[in-house]
Amino acid sequence: MSFTTADLVDAHSDVVKSCEAQFRQYGGRVRFHGPIRTVKSTEDNALLKQTLSTAGDGAVLVVDGGGSLRSALVGDIIAGLGQKNGWAGLVLWGAVRDTVALGSLDIGIKALGSNPWRSGKNGTGQLDVPVSFGGVEFRPGNWLYSDEDGILVSSRRL
């Protein structure tokens, strides 16, 4: 499916919401979309790794990392798991690392920034709960569309 978020807003302004947060693009796939799955975990990426190790079936993993830039939630190994297991993309309200390697992966990755510091591995957090940032609530099962202009969320597939 070829799309632009601007065209989706023009055609579906009654059902889409735009994330106001400004993200940087890190993955090799600039445009991505899919049903939303979520993880809520700050400075601990064990649950992310566990989730991305399962079949993604074209879903987008939205991660509420509390906006922390103190440590990276995703690097090339964890993002590589997502690519290998069929995830369309990742949206991280937090940081990544291994940014050059992330750019070579065929997966969409948006994050607030980067930090080479590793995150914890304690397994804390919650899976598939609603998370909010950038003026948008990301609910599991809703749809996310991302491109160069931003991120849209819809309660249904467009």
C-alpha positions, 0 to 999 in steps of 0.5 A: 500500500502506497500512502502519505500521511498528508493524503490520509488526513485529507481523506480521513480527517474524521477518523485520524489523529496526528501525533504532535511529538517530533520524532527522528527516523532511524530505520531503513523503511521510511513509510510503514503502517500496521495494527498497533501493539504496545509496550510500556517500560522505562529504561528496561528493554527485556519486554521489548526484546521478548515481544519482537522475538514473536511473529509481528504479522505486520504490526507496529510496536509503540513503546512508551519509554517515558520519554527517557533519553538516558538509555537506549531501548532498541539497538541493532540486535533488537531491531533486527529481531523485529525485522526478522519476525515480520514487524512493520515498525517501531515508534519509541517514546525514548532512545535508540542506539546503533543508529548507522546499523538501524538505517540498514534494516528493512523496518520502520523506526522512529524515536526521540533520539539516540544514546549509546548507553544500554537499558536495563534487562529486568523485564519490567513493564506492561504489554498491550496497554493503552499508552499516550504521548504527543497528544494521541492515545495508542491503543492495541488494535488501532492502526498506525501510519508513519511517513516523512511527515509524521505519525497518524493513528486511526481506530480502523484500517484505512 
